[in-house]
């Protein structure tokens, strides 16, 4: 493919994929005409090409430079009014683009906003797969393959990304590092594992402190990056969701603008439905997971018949089948509830959805570890005899009844390696499976689909003769370009939420249970080194290029991390206390647990965590940086320029002493005392007797002017010095 095509995509900004249904050709024609004319109204140039047998590509770029410059100016003015930008943009077209150059992500974001924004905001109001635009399948930018290759090559050679690397990513895909912070727990965990082994209180303290520093530092880093990238407070600029349904429209008494409102009390009443959702999630998923866990314990600990090595996979199969079904149903209900809560902006809608899904993710991810840590290990001797109920699952394979009976408690002992083995699975095996699922499976799936399409085309050719392909009508100089566009259009969308969810779950395992196996952070560090490259590969090769978006925070994910860190201070303390007997634990016998000491350990651990968090939060809050100083300076200059434009510039200019300043007569002897005579004192006394004076008036009129104050003070100094000399003699 020609390098120019790879690099600049023939000047294409965005691609609209338009689906042509098999029926209703008249409606499709009129809708397509309206689409092209609507894009022309907002000064976007278009080119149409065939995508496949049932869809078209509409290539879009900003046409009228003057009109697009006006869009840029209006966008930056809006940023300035809402405090995202500190420097007021100038109206001149040249200055608009030279003072703050337009990055690639900003250009794509603005053109996408021109297409999707509502009419009242100056957009075309085109939303894919919605309303009259249901035939618009997708709107997406094209990859810059030359830059993507450079990213892959550079990131492969680096262990950590620099701020400049993040700037390059931001300039390309927008503003939407945990990996570097893993260096300390990885090194610390490896040292503790070699020297002290598992369940070390020192490791518990170190990881707890690390989690606090990481979260509080990340809060500060969010502010730093938002200032560096010019997106601070960008959440206040978000457009209203199309699905938002206000109850009333209120005119703002200050701005005079009409504001669509939805009562907070009504939304709160709707949000209360989250409580039954959380309870339903806990019950439904809890029953499924607990049942599968019990079957697994029964087969591995009690059953001694044939096919045990195969039957042990039964609960895994059940989990694989049942958990996605139950989770999918609960997630669908959560989506309906989220829509019912009627949020005004997309970020508020997404934040609420993440909070709901977090409950489901928490149960599915950590419940098995909680069952092993706080049910199986302390209470196995009490609960295992009742697992005979699960003998029905293996009865067809058992040779006699004895093979399905629980052993006598005198002979029963728990499997001490169950907890470390589970932690190893989640820290190593599960990460490898997830990495392979993200990188290898999509490649194999796409190749399989291509093979199936080729077989279908071959079968059609044998049955119907040679059918010319859509690509056959492409112009020669566009063939390579259109072939690549067709490939990118078939790629899945990149979902940043999935990556954030993955990192959040991984962080939870680290702070909640890594005291079981201190090499957990080492495994995560190695995994994330590959994960960083895999995500770059997924973003640049295996996914459609995302439309750049602006964000100044990771939003509700930060709240999730804070909750997990706090819960980790409790679970880690409980595990360290229960396994303080050389790592053996209570051996399934609750009478070996000193519950009073356990509660004290948890209590002190949690409160020490809270105190340390407040100390770190205060210390980090006091730190300053070049970006923060720059923001303060720009904010001051904005206000100063406003005063100067209003004719009040003298109010901020440095003051200078007047020509008759008292300081300029420092070397001249004050003559105030010489003006005080018997006659002047009598006149002052006569004047005061004629007035109704009070104590305050008389106090402030003992001395008239600064000269008398200076002279009286000098006389008092001479008197004090004279008295001191006499005392010395």
Secondary structure, 3 states (H helix, E strand, C coil): CCHHHHHHHHHCCEEEEEECCCCCHHHHHHHHHHHHHHHHHCCEEEEEEEEECCEEEEEEEECCHHHHHHHHHHHHHHHHHCCCCCCCCCCCHHHHHHHCCCCHHHHHHHHHHHHHCCHHHCCCCCCCCCHHHCCEEEEECCCCHHHHHHHHHHHHHCCCCCHHHHHHHHHHHECCCHHHHHHHHHHHHHHHHHHCCCCCHHHHHHHHHHHHHHHHHHHHHHHHHHHHCCCCCHHHHCCECCCCCCCEEEECCCCCCEEEECCHHHHHHHHCHHHHHHHHHHHHHHHHHHHHHHHHHHHHHHCCCCCHHHHCCHHHHHHHHHHHHHHHHHHHHHHHHHHHCCCCEHHHHHHHHHHHHHHHHHHHHHHHHHHHHHHHHHHHHHHHHHHHHHHHHCCCCCCCHHHHCCCCCCCCCCCCCHHHHHHHHHHHHHHHHHHHHHHHHHHHHHHHHHHHHHHHHHHHHHHHCCCCCHHHHCCHHHHHHHHHHHHHHCCEECCHHHHHHHHHHHHHHHHHHHHHCCCHHHHHHHHHHHHHHHHHHHHHHHEECCCCECCCCCCHHHHHHHHHHHHHHHHHHHHHHHCCCCCCCCCCCHHHCCHHHHHHHHHHHHHHHHHHHHHHHHHHHHCCCHHHHHHHHHHHHHHHHHHHHCCCHHHHCCCCCCCCCHHHHCCCCCCCHHHCCHHHHHHHHHHHHCCCCCHHHHHCCCCCHHHHHHHHHHHHHHHHHHHHHHHHC
